[in-house]
Amino acid sequence: MKLSLGPLQYFWPRERTFAFYREAAKWPVDIIYLGETICSKRRELRTLDWIMLSHELAESGKQVVLSSLALIEAESELGALQRLIEQGQGWIEANDLSAVQLCRARGVPFVAGPTLNVYNHRALAMLMEDGLRRWVPGVEQGAVLIDELRSALLEDGGDMPEVEVIGFGRLPLSYSARCFTARALDVAKDQCGFRCIDYPDGLPLATREGRPFLRINGIQIQGEEITDLGPELPTMRALGVDVLRLYPQAEGMDEIVAHFDLARRSITPPPRIGARNGYWHGTAGMRSVDLP
């Protein structure tokens, strides 16, 4: 099983971002996703910077995939996506159907990101005709759905693409045209002052009772707890999962990668270092499931 470093979901300063990926080049991950997936106003790194960084990381032996925005709303954002596809040298992670259309038109292989709604084998087969090579199921799509979709695709005579499962990190639950961070700080979206940069792991949101509940990350809402599917590695192997995705965190990412690198090479499931695996087991995402 391969390990991937998912796209950076948070807004970090330019030098911190470059330093993070300089270290990531040394980590035992096979695939690195690069690019802004949340907000086009986050311009510490511009499109050309991401492309140049992708070339540098590719020289270290990693497969580098350039990721698109999850919500494309303006012509300028579509233009940036076109440059990403035309000037990049590898696959694209399509997080919006406009990215699928552009990749198809140019014959560029793509990964179906977790924000593409793929719930049946016919949709998956159609995307494969367009150039899909790898599928990242949505956060609520667990083991049963993946198994059912695989069986249906094989029964129709199709071949399953690579499957990549989110194995570690805060789950991206929803997106909106409204900026949740700007609203929480009582500023206008167009005059936000790029306040997301003050929250390298997102802005915590609690219930009225003070219980940690969600993380606000610009136009994205995440779960508060960090998903860890390490103990489910045997199930994933049986399902034919090809890639385990680890989302970047502000601290301790090298240790997290080392933990999962050891786990993928062991026959014994690792101890859980995170929390919340309900979705994988077909229950509420916040409900912890005890393994037998």
Secondary structure as a PSIPRED ss2 file (coil, helix, strand):
# PSIPRED VFORMAT (PSIPRED V4.0)

   1 M C   1.000  0.000  0.000
   2 K E   0.000  0.000  1.000
   3 L E   0.000  0.000  1.000
   4 S E   0.000  0.000  1.000
   5 L E   0.000  0.000  1.000
   6 G C   1.000  0.000  0.000
   7 P C   1.000  0.000  0.000
   8 L C   1.000  0.000  0.000
   9 Q C   1.000  0.000  0.000
  10 Y C   1.000  0.000  0.000
  11 F C   1.000  0.000  0.000
  12 W C   1.000  0.000  0.000
  13 P C   1.000  0.000  0.000
  14 R H   0.000  1.000  0.000
  15 E H   0.000  1.000  0.000
  16 R H   0.000  1.000  0.000
  17 T H   0.000  1.000  0.000
  18 F H   0.000  1.000  0.000
  19 A H   0.000  1.000  0.000
  20 F H   0.000  1.000  0.000
  21 Y H   0.000  1.000  0.000
  22 R H   0.000  1.000  0.000
  23 E H   0.000  1.000  0.000
  24 A H   0.000  1.000  0.000
  25 A C   1.000  0.000  0.000
  26 K C   1.000  0.000  0.000
  27 W C   1.000  0.000  0.000
  28 P C   1.000  0.000  0.000
  29 V C   1.000  0.000  0.000
  30 D C   1.000  0.000  0.000
  31 I E   0.000  0.000  1.000
  32 I E   0.000  0.000  1.000
  33 Y E   0.000  0.000  1.000
  34 L E   0.000  0.000  1.000
  35 G C   1.000  0.000  0.000
  36 E C   1.000  0.000  0.000
  37 T C   1.000  0.000  0.000
  38 I C   1.000  0.000  0.000
  39 C C   1.000  0.000  0.000
  40 S C   1.000  0.000  0.000
  41 K C   1.000  0.000  0.000
  42 R C   1.000  0.000  0.000
  43 R C   1.000  0.000  0.000
  44 E C   1.000  0.000  0.000
  45 L C   1.000  0.000  0.000
  46 R C   1.000  0.000  0.000
  47 T H   0.000  1.000  0.000
  48 L H   0.000  1.000  0.000
  49 D H   0.000  1.000  0.000
  50 W H   0.000  1.000  0.000
  51 I H   0.000  1.000  0.000
  52 M H   0.000  1.000  0.000
  53 L H   0.000  1.000  0.000
  54 S H   0.000  1.000  0.000
  55 H H   0.000  1.000  0.000
  56 E H   0.000  1.000  0.000
  57 L H   0.000  1.000  0.000
  58 A H   0.000  1.000  0.000
  59 E C   1.000  0.000  0.000
  60 S C   1.000  0.000  0.000
  61 G C   1.000  0.000  0.000
  62 K C   1.000  0.000  0.000
  63 Q E   0.000  0.000  1.000
  64 V E   0.000  0.000  1.000
  65 V E   0.000  0.000  1.000
  66 L E   0.000  0.000  1.000
  67 S E   0.000  0.000  1.000
  68 S C   1.000  0.000  0.000
  69 L C   1.000  0.000  0.000
  70 A C   1.000  0.000  0.000
  71 L C   1.000  0.000  0.000
  72 I C   1.000  0.000  0.000
  73 E C   1.000  0.000  0.000
  74 A C   1.000  0.000  0.000
  75 E H   0.000  1.000  0.000
  76 S H   0.000  1.000  0.000
  77 E H   0.000  1.000  0.000
  78 L H   0.000  1.000  0.000
  79 G H   0.000  1.000  0.000
  80 A H   0.000  1.000  0.000
  81 L H   0.000  1.000  0.000
  82 Q H   0.000  1.000  0.000
  83 R H   0.000  1.000  0.000
  84 L H   0.000  1.000  0.000
  85 I H   0.000  1.000  0.000
  86 E H   0.000  1.000  0.000
  87 Q H   0.000  1.000  0.000
  88 G C   1.000  0.000  0.000
  89 Q C   1.000  0.000  0.000
  90 G C   1.000  0.000  0.000
  91 W C   1.000  0.000  0.000
  92 I E   0.000  0.000  1.000
  93 E E   0.000  0.000  1.000
  94 A E   0.000  0.000  1.000
  95 N C   1.000  0.000  0.000
  96 D C   1.000  0.000  0.000
  97 L H   0.000  1.000  0.000
  98 S H   0.000  1.000  0.000
  99 A H   0.000  1.000  0.000
 100 V H   0.000  1.000  0.000
 101 Q H   0.000  1.000  0.000
 102 L H   0.000  1.000  0.000
 103 C H   0.000  1.000  0.000
 104 R H   0.000  1.000  0.000
 105 A H   0.000  1.000  0.000
 106 R H   0.000  1.000  0.000
 107 G C   1.000  0.000  0.000
 108 V C   1.000  0.000  0.000
 109 P C   1.000  0.000  0.000
 110 F E   0.000  0.000  1.000
 111 V E   0.000  0.000  1.000
 112 A E   0.000  0.000  1.000
 113 G C   1.000  0.000  0.000
 114 P C   1.000  0.000  0.000
 115 T C   1.000  0.000  0.000
 116 L C   1.000  0.000  0.000
 117 N C   1.000  0.000  0.000
 118 V C   1.000  0.000  0.000
 119 Y C   1.000  0.000  0.000
 120 N C   1.000  0.000  0.000
 121 H H   0.000  1.000  0.000
 122 R H   0.000  1.000  0.000
 123 A H   0.000  1.000  0.000
 124 L H   0.000  1.000  0.000
 125 A H   0.000  1.000  0.000
 126 M H   0.000  1.000  0.000
 127 L H   0.000  1.000  0.000
 128 M H   0.000  1.000  0.000
 129 E H   0.000  1.000  0.000
 130 D H   0.000  1.000  0.000
 131 G C   1.000  0.000  0.000
 132 L E   0.000  0.000  1.000
 133 R E   0.000  0.000  1.000
 134 R E   0.000  0.000  1.000
 135 W E   0.000  0.000  1.000
 136 V C   1.000  0.000  0.000
 137 P C   1.000  0.000  0.000
 138 G C   1.000  0.000  0.000
 139 V C   1.000  0.000  0.000
 140 E C   1.000  0.000  0.000
 141 Q C   1.000  0.000  0.000
 142 G C   1.000  0.000  0.000
 143 A H   0.000  1.000  0.000
 144 V H   0.000  1.000  0.000
 145 L H   0.000  1.000  0.000
 146 I H   0.000  1.000  0.000
 147 D H   0.000  1.000  0.000
 148 E H   0.000  1.000  0.000
 149 L H   0.000  1.000  0.000
 150 R H   0.000  1.000  0.000
 151 S H   0.000  1.000  0.000
 152 A H   0.000  1.000  0.000
 153 L H   0.000  1.000  0.000
 154 L H   0.000  1.000  0.000
 155 E H   0.000  1.000  0.000
 156 D C   1.000  0.000  0.000
 157 G C   1.000  0.000  0.000
 158 G C   1.000  0.000  0.000
 159 D C   1.000  0.000  0.000
 160 M C   1.000  0.000  0.000
 161 P C   1.000  0.000  0.000
 162 E E   0.000  0.000  1.000
 163 V E   0.000  0.000  1.000
 164 E E   0.000  0.000  1.000
 165 V E   0.000  0.000  1.000
 166 I E   0.000  0.000  1.000
 167 G E   0.000  0.000  1.000
 168 F E   0.000  0.000  1.000
 169 G E   0.000  0.000  1.000
 170 R E   0.000  0.000  1.000
 171 L E   0.000  0.000  1.000
 172 P E   0.000  0.000  1.000
 173 L E   0.000  0.000  1.000
 174 S E   0.000  0.000  1.000
 175 Y E   0.000  0.000  1.000
 176 S C   1.000  0.000  0.000
 177 A C   1.000  0.000  0.000
 178 R C   1.000  0.000  0.000
 179 C C   1.000  0.000  0.000
 180 F H   0.000  1.000  0.000
 181 T H   0.000  1.000  0.000
 182 A H   0.000  1.000  0.000
 183 R H   0.000  1.000  0.000
 184 A H   0.000  1.000  0.000
 185 L C   1.000  0.000  0.000
 186 D C   1.000  0.000  0.000
 187 V C   1.000  0.000  0.000
 188 A C   1.000  0.000  0.000
 189 K H   0.000  1.000  0.000
 190 D H   0.000  1.000  0.000
 191 Q H   0.000  1.000  0.000
 192 C C   1.000  0.000  0.000
 193 G C   1.000  0.000  0.000
 194 F C   1.000  0.000  0.000
 195 R H   0.000  1.000  0.000
 196 C H   0.000  1.000  0.000
 197 I H   0.000  1.000  0.000
 198 D H   0.000  1.000  0.000
 199 Y C   1.000  0.000  0.000
 200 P C   1.000  0.000  0.000
 201 D C   1.000  0.000  0.000
 202 G C   1.000  0.000  0.000
 203 L E   0.000  0.000  1.000
 204 P E   0.000  0.000  1.000
 205 L E   0.000  0.000  1.000
 206 A E   0.000  0.000  1.000
 207 T C   1.000  0.000  0.000
 208 R C   1.000  0.000  0.000
 209 E C   1.000  0.000  0.000
 210 G C   1.000  0.000  0.000
 211 R C   1.000  0.000  0.000
 212 P E   0.000  0.000  1.000
 213 F E   0.000  0.000  1.000
 214 L E   0.000  0.000  1.000
 215 R E   0.000  0.000  1.000
 216 I E   0.000  0.000  1.000
 217 N E   0.000  0.000  1.000
 218 G C   1.000  0.000  0.000
 219 I C   1.000  0.000  0.000
 220 Q E   0.000  0.000  1.000
 221 I E   0.000  0.000  1.000
 222 Q E   0.000  0.000  1.000
 223 G E   0.000  0.000  1.000
 224 E E   0.000  0.000  1.000
 225 E E   0.000  0.000  1.000
 226 I E   0.000  0.000  1.000
 227 T E   0.000  0.000  1.000
 228 D E   0.000  0.000  1.000
 229 L C   1.000  0.000  0.000
 230 G H   0.000  1.000  0.000
 231 P H   0.000  1.000  0.000
 232 E H   0.000  1.000  0.000
 233 L H   0.000  1.000  0.000
 234 P H   0.000  1.000  0.000
 235 T H   0.000  1.000  0.000
 236 M H   0.000  1.000  0.000
 237 R H   0.000  1.000  0.000
 238 A H   0.000  1.000  0.000
 239 L H   0.000  1.000  0.000
 240 G C   1.000  0.000  0.000
 241 V C   1.000  0.000  0.000
 242 D C   1.000  0.000  0.000
 243 V E   0.000  0.000  1.000
 244 L E   0.000  0.000  1.000
 245 R E   0.000  0.000  1.000
 246 L E   0.000  0.000  1.000
 247 Y C   1.000  0.000  0.000
 248 P C   1.000  0.000  0.000
 249 Q C   1.000  0.000  0.000
 250 A C   1.000  0.000  0.000
 251 E C   1.000  0.000  0.000
 252 G C   1.000  0.000  0.000
 253 M H   0.000  1.000  0.000
 254 D H   0.000  1.000  0.000
 255 E H   0.000  1.000  0.000
 256 I H   0.000  1.000  0.000
 257 V H   0.000  1.000  0.000
 258 A H   0.000  1.000  0.000
 259 H H   0.000  1.000  0.000
 260 F H   0.000  1.000  0.000
 261 D H   0.000  1.000  0.000
 262 L H   0.000  1.000  0.000
 263 A H   0.000  1.000  0.000
 264 R H   0.000  1.000  0.000
 265 R C   1.000  0.000  0.000
 266 S C   1.000  0.000  0.000
 267 I C   1.000  0.000  0.000
 268 T C   1.000  0.000  0.000
 269 P C   1.000  0.000  0.000
 270 P C   1.000  0.000  0.000
 271 P C   1.000  0.000  0.000
 272 R C   1.000  0.000  0.000
 273 I C   1.000  0.000  0.000
 274 G C   1.000  0.000  0.000
 275 A E   0.000  0.000  1.000
 276 R C   1.000  0.000  0.000
 277 N C   1.000  0.000  0.000
 278 G C   1.000  0.000  0.000
 279 Y H   0.000  1.000  0.000
 280 W H   0.000  1.000  0.000
 281 H H   0.000  1.000  0.000
 282 G C   1.000  0.000  0.000
 283 T C   1.000  0.000  0.000
 284 A C   1.000  0.000  0.000
 285 G C   1.000  0.000  0.000
 286 M C   1.000  0.000  0.000
 287 R C   1.000  0.000  0.000
 288 S C   1.000  0.000  0.000
 289 V C   1.000  0.000  0.000
 290 D C   1.000  0.000  0.000
 291 L C   1.000  0.000  0.000
 292 P C   1.000  0.000  0.000
